[in-house]
Amino acid sequence: SDSYTFSRPSGSSFYIHIAAVDKAGNISSVTHYHTDELVSVTHTVSIGYSIDPNSNTPFTAPDIPITNHSTFPVQVSVAGLKATSGIGDAAPTSYSDWNSLTASQTGSKIALGVGIGKTAGSGWTAVDRTTPVYSGDLSSEVPLGTLGANGASGNLALTAKFGLAWANARTVSHELILNFTITD
């Protein structure tokens, strides 16, 4: 059997029509393959996290579920992560002992990170990074992993390093930008 290679057409959706001609010139029925290159991913738009320094687990945040509805795997990358109001960003290595920060230090910066949650039983087919991505890690886009096709789901998880000397309750905001790229 012969194989043929052709350039991938541009655009987000196209058809491939295949027909065979035998030595007598008879044309077989045409087979049509629809190729859809539209990335279709759903994920939570907004989540909240809380810090309770008096709790056994001072940082709590729900997972960020992501489902790939595309017909091909997609690579999930962090393109941005930054504090937008109420607090500043810090690297996780900014302090050797985050638990002993002053109230002023606690209220000024947090190291918020994001990474792949558990991989067992999930739709992650490849993991590119096993440690969380923090704002200081983002001189360029950082690949996290690849979600399989056709409804594969996986979770991202938030993590943080922070002080425990909060003077009062406050609301802070962060912006997380994810990129989804077609992978073969």
Order of alpha helices (4+ residues) and beta strands (2+ residues): beta-beta-beta-beta-beta-beta-beta-beta-alpha-beta-beta-beta-beta-beta-beta
